[in-house]
Amino acid sequence: MTGRFAAVDLGASSGRVMVGDVADGRVRLAEVARFANHPVRVQGTLHWDILALYQGILDGLRAAGRDGAVDSVGVDSWAVDYGLLDGDNRLLGNPVHYRDARTASVVSPVPAAALYAATGIATQPFNTVYQLLAAAGTAQLAAARTLLLIPDLITYWLSGTTGAERTNASTTGLLTAGGAGWDLPLVARLGIHASLLPPLRDPGSVAGPLLPDVVATTGLTPDTLVTSVASHDTASAVAGIPARTRDFAYISCGTWSLVGVELPSPVVTTDSYEAGFTNEIGVDGTVRYLRNVMGLWLLQECMRDWGSSSLPALLAGAAAAPALRSVVDATDPRFLAPGDMPARIGAALRETGQPVPADPAAMTRCILDSLALAYRRAVHDAQRLTGRHVDVVHLVGGGAQNALLCQLTADACELPVEAGPVEAGALGNVLVQARALGLVAPDLPSMRALIHASRTYQPRPGSGPDWAAADRR
């Protein structure tokens, strides 16, 4: 049995459409389209250009069908952001970007610790719950009848059916811990209308066939299905990890880095809350117990400020720069907003009495050392808080191509790092679709057995004490 699947994968800086051919227990993945994702600021508010993204998706689906019929389409994206539909299921406005400042001064009627105890979701200013509180009293929210997270909105435009895929819905701060359902008593306490929240869907459920207008635009066949995958891109990436045992930690490394372990049930202790760990739902009811780290956003924003910097040249210079000379806390919310990242990193270093890097290569080394240090702290804390032993770290996503970061992570964690696949998110997306059509084994370990890491990095002997000292600093 063979199948051909289109994975729509939307990231913070670009989107792409990947085609996965599944046959005889093998997966062959190819990118057929990539398009920019440029947020737009309008009258002081930062928005996603959702219609431009949708046009890129339609163009990508047209390309996906040129070499053969596509059996199914699945959509994953970043979490927490949403579109609001009116009573005619029409979009009421471009979704607001999670980096917008509108949530900065929001005060929740439910204390953060109580929110965590109910939902298991760490307090982040951009969480959907705080975005909805920031929107309270607006004409747009008053007119809204349905809330759809970004991948659910795209799925609706493709299939005509509404729903909330569970892995992404778990990030909103409105689902019960463990993801059984919307926490309706909590929703009421927050003053949010429960009628906005659509029925939940699980990864692998079929939303429906493509709508006729999508068929006409893309050239795909009318029987092409739209399948709900693990629509939070991190949930798809964790499903696409080539883990062979349960004793692993993962780092999904892109604009954000999500660092944690996979559990059968949530951890909502006071210690877990204070440590900033979140409990998001994964495939097959697993829990992605993780901490958010700023990720390669720090370097991307610096490069935007520097202008014409070459990434290979920066990494070569960083490899030659002194190790652990200066480090910052890569979970610090001061680094969340766009703009002037080198100055903000410099300010954080001066506050802690550390030298400010004198050139871009040294700043790049500071960022990579800081990321590896944040990964070390998250992996150690996850083991301490869950009692789960870790003997290997899987680093997937775009960061798996950064050999220096992978080696520094192995050194910092004092554990082997298996890097890759770079396309873990798209692989997880495709495999969930293939499983829904019966083309791969139904259990998560068997699905992961089809995936392979690209390279293993061993920790260099004797580097542990240097990282421990930097951690204390």
PLY file of the C-alpha trace (Angstrom):
ply
format ascii 1.0
element vertex 473
property float x
property float y
property float z
element edge 472
property int vertex1
property int vertex2
end_header
0.00 0.00 0.00
1.21 3.48 -0.89
0.05 6.98 -0.08
0.91 10.55 -0.95
0.40 13.25 1.66
0.77 17.04 1.69
2.06 18.56 4.94
1.37 22.27 5.33
3.92 23.49 7.88
3.66 27.14 8.94
6.52 28.70 10.88
7.06 32.14 12.35
9.21 33.34 9.44
8.09 31.13 6.54
5.62 28.49 5.49
6.09 25.52 3.23
4.29 22.60 1.72
6.04 19.23 1.91
5.00 16.08 0.09
5.48 12.75 1.83
5.32 9.51 -0.12
4.76 6.52 2.15
5.36 3.04 0.75
6.64 -0.29 2.09
7.45 1.14 5.51
9.48 4.02 4.09
8.84 7.75 3.99
10.24 9.99 1.27
9.83 13.71 1.96
10.25 16.59 -0.49
9.62 20.31 -0.26
7.45 21.54 -3.14
6.80 25.14 -2.06
8.09 27.72 0.40
6.70 31.19 1.02
7.54 34.07 3.33
5.61 34.84 6.49
5.91 38.59 7.05
3.90 40.01 9.96
2.37 43.44 9.34
2.01 46.25 11.87
-1.20 48.25 11.44
-1.99 51.21 13.69
0.31 49.91 16.40
-0.85 46.26 16.36
1.24 43.42 14.94
-0.81 41.03 12.76
-0.22 37.87 10.78
-0.93 38.31 7.05
-3.18 35.27 7.05
-4.53 35.70 3.51
-1.02 35.85 2.07
-0.22 32.66 3.98
-3.36 30.99 2.66
-2.47 31.93 -0.92
0.98 30.41 -0.38
-0.70 27.24 0.89
-2.99 27.01 -2.16
-0.03 27.51 -4.51
1.89 24.84 -2.60
-0.98 22.36 -2.80
-1.16 22.95 -6.55
2.54 22.07 -6.75
1.99 19.02 -4.53
-0.46 17.53 -7.00
1.64 17.91 -10.14
3.39 14.56 -9.80
0.44 12.46 -8.67
-2.80 12.38 -6.71
-2.63 13.53 -3.09
-4.55 11.37 -0.63
-4.67 13.81 2.26
-3.62 17.27 3.47
-2.65 18.14 7.06
-1.84 21.53 8.59
0.45 22.40 11.51
1.63 25.78 12.75
2.74 27.73 15.78
0.42 27.77 18.79
-1.74 30.25 20.78
-2.81 32.65 17.99
-6.32 32.54 16.57
-8.86 33.97 14.14
-12.40 34.96 15.11
-15.36 34.07 12.89
-18.71 35.85 12.85
-22.13 34.21 12.68
-21.65 33.55 8.96
-18.27 31.89 9.64
-16.43 34.81 8.04
-13.07 35.94 9.45
-13.43 39.15 11.46
-9.87 40.39 10.97
-6.27 39.39 10.58
-5.11 37.38 13.62
-2.92 39.28 16.06
0.72 38.15 16.40
1.74 36.62 19.73
4.68 39.06 19.92
2.30 42.03 19.95
2.39 44.05 23.16
-1.36 43.97 23.83
-1.04 41.36 26.59
1.75 43.13 28.48
-0.54 44.71 31.08
-3.29 42.07 31.24
-4.40 41.06 34.73
-6.23 37.74 34.94
-9.16 37.35 37.36
-7.77 33.87 38.05
-4.28 33.85 39.62
-1.50 32.32 37.54
-0.87 29.50 40.03
-4.55 28.52 39.92
-4.52 28.60 36.11
-1.53 26.27 36.18
-3.14 23.87 38.63
-6.23 23.65 36.41
-4.61 23.50 32.96
-0.95 22.58 33.46
0.09 25.39 31.11
2.97 27.65 32.15
2.34 31.36 32.45
3.39 33.10 29.22
2.11 36.58 28.33
1.24 35.45 24.80
-0.97 32.48 25.81
-4.41 32.47 24.20
-6.09 33.02 27.56
-4.25 36.34 28.01
-4.90 37.37 24.41
-8.63 36.86 24.96
-8.50 38.85 28.20
-6.69 41.65 26.32
-9.45 41.59 23.67
-12.27 41.83 26.23
-14.68 44.67 25.47
-13.68 45.02 21.81
-16.29 45.12 19.07
-14.53 42.29 17.26
-14.76 39.88 20.20
-18.38 40.90 20.80
-19.20 40.00 17.18
-17.31 36.70 17.27
-19.13 33.38 17.33
-16.24 30.92 16.83
-12.56 30.94 17.75
-10.20 28.92 15.55
-6.49 28.53 16.20
-4.35 29.15 13.12
-4.13 25.54 11.79
-7.82 25.01 12.57
-8.64 28.16 10.59
-6.70 26.88 7.57
-8.33 23.46 7.96
-11.74 25.17 7.96
-10.96 27.10 4.79
-9.84 23.87 3.10
-12.62 21.57 4.32
-15.51 23.75 5.50
-15.65 22.10 8.94
-14.71 23.70 12.25
-13.00 22.11 15.22
-10.13 22.49 17.68
-7.32 19.96 17.32
-6.36 18.80 20.81
-2.56 19.20 20.81
-2.84 22.86 19.82
-5.92 23.52 21.94
-3.92 22.38 24.97
-1.64 25.43 24.60
-4.48 27.92 25.04
-4.64 27.69 28.83
-8.34 26.79 28.53
-8.16 22.98 28.43
-8.11 20.78 31.52
-4.68 19.43 32.52
-4.25 16.25 30.51
-6.42 17.59 27.68
-9.70 15.76 28.36
-11.82 18.76 27.44
-12.38 22.50 27.70
-12.31 23.60 31.34
-15.76 25.22 31.26
-15.83 26.37 34.93
-12.46 28.06 34.40
-13.65 29.61 31.12
-16.64 31.06 32.97
-14.44 32.48 35.75
-12.33 34.20 33.11
-15.39 35.82 31.55
-14.88 34.07 28.21
-17.94 32.81 26.32
-17.72 29.03 26.10
-19.71 29.14 22.85
-16.57 30.47 21.11
-14.79 27.16 21.67
-15.39 24.53 18.97
-15.51 20.74 19.50
-12.17 19.05 20.04
-10.52 16.81 17.45
-7.74 14.29 17.89
-4.73 13.87 15.59
-5.73 11.54 12.78
-9.40 12.52 12.66
-10.71 13.45 9.22
-12.09 16.99 8.87
-13.59 16.24 5.46
-12.79 16.36 1.74
-11.48 19.50 0.07
-14.09 22.13 -0.70
-14.99 22.56 -4.40
-13.34 26.00 -4.62
-10.10 24.55 -3.21
-10.25 21.70 -5.72
-10.72 24.20 -8.55
-7.84 26.38 -7.36
-5.32 23.62 -6.60
-6.17 20.98 -9.18
-6.30 18.31 -6.49
-9.00 15.66 -6.74
-12.38 16.08 -4.99
-11.74 12.99 -2.86
-8.57 14.46 -1.32
-9.10 14.46 2.44
-8.18 17.09 5.00
-6.87 15.29 8.08
-6.31 16.87 11.49
-2.70 16.12 12.39
-0.87 17.09 15.58
-1.45 20.67 14.51
0.86 22.34 17.02
4.13 22.22 15.11
6.02 21.09 18.21
3.58 18.22 18.71
4.24 17.13 15.11
7.99 17.53 15.64
7.95 15.39 18.80
5.94 12.74 16.93
8.72 12.88 14.32
11.55 12.15 16.79
13.46 8.91 16.10
13.30 7.79 19.74
14.00 4.12 20.41
13.29 4.13 24.17
11.28 6.30 26.53
14.41 7.63 28.27
14.97 10.64 26.03
14.75 14.39 26.18
13.97 16.45 23.12
14.81 19.90 21.83
12.64 21.14 18.99
14.89 23.93 17.81
13.80 26.68 15.46
12.72 30.26 16.11
11.70 28.86 19.49
13.36 26.00 21.31
11.05 23.67 23.21
12.96 21.48 25.64
11.48 18.63 27.63
10.48 15.00 28.02
7.48 12.92 26.99
5.21 11.74 29.82
2.03 9.68 30.17
0.35 12.29 32.41
0.82 15.94 33.43
2.87 17.27 36.33
1.16 20.25 38.00
3.08 20.52 41.27
4.09 23.83 42.80
7.73 23.09 41.98
6.81 22.48 38.34
4.88 25.75 38.19
7.74 27.72 39.72
10.21 26.11 37.30
8.21 27.33 34.31
7.36 23.93 32.82
4.25 23.44 30.73
2.15 20.34 30.03
1.03 20.26 26.40
-0.76 17.33 24.78
1.01 15.18 22.22
0.01 12.36 19.90
-1.88 9.46 21.52
-2.57 11.39 24.71
1.08 11.81 25.65
2.15 14.93 27.52
4.89 17.19 26.21
6.41 18.36 29.46
8.64 21.22 28.38
10.08 24.65 28.94
10.04 27.42 26.33
13.46 28.85 25.43
13.81 31.82 23.07
15.67 29.71 20.51
17.32 30.86 17.29
15.12 33.97 17.41
17.96 35.61 19.34
20.38 35.10 16.47
17.79 35.82 13.76
16.99 39.18 15.30
20.67 40.05 15.71
21.30 39.17 12.06
18.39 41.39 11.04
20.02 44.24 12.95
23.46 43.52 11.46
22.13 43.51 7.92
24.35 41.56 5.53
25.86 38.99 7.92
26.58 35.51 6.52
25.47 32.68 8.81
28.33 30.30 7.84
30.86 33.07 8.50
29.24 33.90 11.84
29.29 30.25 12.92
32.93 29.85 11.87
33.85 32.94 13.86
31.79 31.77 16.81
33.54 28.39 16.84
36.88 30.20 17.19
35.64 32.61 19.88
36.32 31.98 23.61
33.82 29.60 25.18
31.37 30.71 27.89
32.91 34.18 28.17
29.45 35.77 28.36
26.03 34.15 28.79
22.46 35.38 29.22
19.25 33.71 30.36
17.63 32.55 27.10
14.24 32.31 28.82
14.23 36.00 29.83
11.01 37.68 28.54
12.98 40.83 27.74
14.03 39.06 24.53
10.47 38.30 23.35
9.71 41.42 21.30
11.35 42.13 17.94
13.96 44.83 17.45
17.45 45.83 18.63
18.39 42.41 19.99
22.17 43.07 20.24
21.50 46.06 22.53
19.15 44.06 24.76
21.64 41.21 25.08
24.36 43.75 25.84
22.21 45.34 28.56
21.59 41.94 30.18
25.34 41.23 30.18
26.21 44.57 31.74
23.64 43.99 34.48
25.40 40.74 35.41
28.91 42.18 35.17
29.93 40.27 32.05
31.79 41.58 29.00
29.71 42.62 26.02
30.84 40.88 22.79
32.80 43.23 20.57
31.74 41.82 17.18
29.00 39.70 15.59
31.00 36.47 15.79
31.52 36.88 19.54
27.84 37.79 19.98
26.89 34.65 18.04
29.05 32.57 20.40
27.35 34.23 23.38
23.93 33.31 21.96
24.84 29.69 21.19
26.50 29.20 24.58
23.42 30.72 26.24
21.07 28.41 24.32
23.08 25.31 25.21
23.14 26.43 28.83
19.35 26.89 28.81
18.97 23.42 27.29
21.15 21.96 30.05
19.08 23.59 32.75
15.79 22.46 31.18
16.95 18.83 30.73
18.26 18.67 34.30
15.13 20.30 35.74
12.80 18.04 33.75
14.50 14.96 35.20
14.38 16.38 38.72
10.72 17.35 38.54
9.42 14.18 36.87
11.75 11.44 38.10
12.28 10.52 34.45
15.83 9.40 33.57
17.34 10.74 30.34
20.19 9.03 28.51
20.01 10.80 25.13
18.87 14.17 23.81
17.13 14.37 20.43
17.60 17.76 18.77
15.29 18.21 15.78
14.26 21.08 13.55
16.38 23.73 11.85
18.88 23.83 14.73
19.94 20.26 13.89
21.87 21.76 10.95
23.95 23.90 13.32
26.88 21.62 14.18
28.33 24.04 16.72
25.05 24.32 18.63
24.61 20.53 18.61
28.12 19.97 19.99
27.70 22.66 22.64
24.40 21.06 23.66
26.08 17.67 24.08
28.83 19.26 26.15
26.40 21.27 28.29
23.98 18.39 28.94
26.83 15.86 29.29
24.73 13.53 27.14
24.89 12.32 23.55
22.85 14.47 21.18
21.18 12.81 18.21
20.62 15.57 15.68
17.83 15.44 13.14
15.72 15.04 11.30
15.58 18.70 10.35
12.09 18.06 8.98
10.74 16.32 12.10
7.60 18.45 12.10
6.70 17.63 8.51
7.51 13.95 9.10
5.24 13.83 12.15
2.52 15.55 10.12
2.82 13.05 7.23
3.01 9.98 9.47
-0.13 10.91 11.40
-1.95 11.26 8.08
-0.54 7.94 6.84
-1.55 6.23 10.06
-5.10 7.55 9.71
-5.32 5.76 6.35
-3.79 2.55 7.75
-0.47 2.80 5.91
1.75 2.62 9.02
1.48 0.76 12.33
-0.95 2.37 14.76
1.37 2.82 17.76
3.72 5.77 18.24
6.94 3.70 18.73
6.36 1.87 15.43
5.70 5.17 13.68
8.95 6.58 15.06
10.86 3.47 13.94
10.50 4.78 10.36
12.54 7.89 11.24
16.31 8.19 11.63
18.66 10.77 13.13
21.29 12.30 10.85
24.27 12.55 13.23
25.27 11.87 16.83
27.37 14.31 18.89
29.18 12.94 21.95
29.95 15.21 24.91
33.61 16.21 25.03
35.34 14.91 28.17
35.96 17.39 30.96
33.64 20.16 29.78
30.99 19.61 32.46
32.55 21.75 35.21
32.81 24.76 32.89
29.10 24.54 32.12
28.24 24.10 35.79
30.21 27.26 36.58
28.44 29.16 33.81
25.11 27.90 35.14
25.90 29.31 38.58
26.98 32.58 37.01
0 1
1 2
2 3
3 4
4 5
5 6
6 7
7 8
8 9
9 10
10 11
11 12
12 13
13 14
14 15
15 16
16 17
17 18
18 19
19 20
20 21
21 22
22 23
23 24
24 25
25 26
26 27
27 28
28 29
29 30
30 31
31 32
32 33
33 34
34 35
35 36
36 37
37 38
38 39
39 40
40 41
41 42
42 43
43 44
44 45
45 46
46 47
47 48
48 49
49 50
50 51
51 52
52 53
53 54
54 55
55 56
56 57
57 58
58 59
59 60
60 61
61 62
62 63
63 64
64 65
65 66
66 67
67 68
68 69
69 70
70 71
71 72
72 73
73 74
74 75
75 76
76 77
77 78
78 79
79 80
80 81
81 82
82 83
83 84
84 85
85 86
86 87
87 88
88 89
89 90
90 91
91 92
92 93
93 94
94 95
95 96
96 97
97 98
98 99
99 100
100 101
101 102
102 103
103 104
104 105
105 106
106 107
107 108
108 109
109 110
110 111
111 112
112 113
113 114
114 115
115 116
116 117
117 118
118 119
119 120
120 121
121 122
122 123
123 124
124 125
125 126
126 127
127 128
128 129
129 130
130 131
131 132
132 133
133 134
134 135
135 136
136 137
137 138
138 139
139 140
140 141
141 142
142 143
143 144
144 145
145 146
146 147
147 148
148 149
149 150
150 151
151 152
152 153
153 154
154 155
155 156
156 157
157 158
158 159
159 160
160 161
161 162
162 163
163 164
164 165
165 166
166 167
167 168
168 169
169 170
170 171
171 172
172 173
173 174
174 175
175 176
176 177
177 178
178 179
179 180
180 181
181 182
182 183
183 184
184 185
185 186
186 187
187 188
188 189
189 190
190 191
191 192
192 193
193 194
194 195
195 196
196 197
197 198
198 199
199 200
200 201
201 202
202 203
203 204
204 205
205 206
206 207
207 208
208 209
209 210
210 211
211 212
212 213
213 214
214 215
215 216
216 217
217 218
218 219
219 220
220 221
221 222
222 223
223 224
224 225
225 226
226 227
227 228
228 229
229 230
230 231
231 232
232 233
233 234
234 235
235 236
236 237
237 238
238 239
239 240
240 241
241 242
242 243
243 244
244 245
245 246
246 247
247 248
248 249
249 250
250 251
251 252
252 253
253 254
254 255
255 256
256 257
257 258
258 259
259 260
260 261
261 262
262 263
263 264
264 265
265 266
266 267
267 268
268 269
269 270
270 271
271 272
272 273
273 274
274 275
275 276
276 277
277 278
278 279
279 280
280 281
281 282
282 283
283 284
284 285
285 286
286 287
287 288
288 289
289 290
290 291
291 292
292 293
293 294
294 295
295 296
296 297
297 298
298 299
299 300
300 301
301 302
302 303
303 304
304 305
305 306
306 307
307 308
308 309
309 310
310 311
311 312
312 313
313 314
314 315
315 316
316 317
317 318
318 319
319 320
320 321
321 322
322 323
323 324
324 325
325 326
326 327
327 328
328 329
329 330
330 331
331 332
332 333
333 334
334 335
335 336
336 337
337 338
338 339
339 340
340 341
341 342
342 343
343 344
344 345
345 346
346 347
347 348
348 349
349 350
350 351
351 352
352 353
353 354
354 355
355 356
356 357
357 358
358 359
359 360
360 361
361 362
362 363
363 364
364 365
365 366
366 367
367 368
368 369
369 370
370 371
371 372
372 373
373 374
374 375
375 376
376 377
377 378
378 379
379 380
380 381
381 382
382 383
383 384
384 385
385 386
386 387
387 388
388 389
389 390
390 391
391 392
392 393
393 394
394 395
395 396
396 397
397 398
398 399
399 400
400 401
401 402
402 403
403 404
404 405
405 406
406 407
407 408
408 409
409 410
410 411
411 412
412 413
413 414
414 415
415 416
416 417
417 418
418 419
419 420
420 421
421 422
422 423
423 424
424 425
425 426
426 427
427 428
428 429
429 430
430 431
431 432
432 433
433 434
434 435
435 436
436 437
437 438
438 439
439 440
440 441
441 442
442 443
443 444
444 445
445 446
446 447
447 448
448 449
449 450
450 451
451 452
452 453
453 454
454 455
455 456
456 457
457 458
458 459
459 460
460 461
461 462
462 463
463 464
464 465
465 466
466 467
467 468
468 469
469 470
470 471
471 472
